[in-house]
Amino acid sequence: MDKDFDFDNVGKQTPYRTSDNFFEEVQRRVMVQTGIAQRRKRRRLQMIVATTFAVAAVLAGLLFVPSFLPADSPLSDTKVLAVDNVTLSIDPVDNWIKNLSDEELEELVSFSENDIFLN
């Protein structure tokens, strides 16, 4: 081998010739034959569907879970319909409470205020 070989004399020409869009055409044919183009479309559709469901879940969570709102927020006020003179089947506990005297009611209230499990 010649030790005085000069790479500058070789130049930048290659001995192979190709058409102008040969590499783009080869890439397109490989993509079609392997099915990568269809997989990319399917993957993109899956991402769109998953993103849509995620956004819908977040919106549903914000709309239907009001516990995240602070108590003094105007959105946290609930409107309660007042209904008078409604005749329902009265629970036996309700009857028992109605029959208690004032002293007994006060005693129950004091017990409930001092209960560590209720407070």
Salt bridges, closest charged atoms under 4 A:
GLU25 OE2 - ARG28 NH2 2.45
GLU25 OE2 - ARG29 NE 3.99
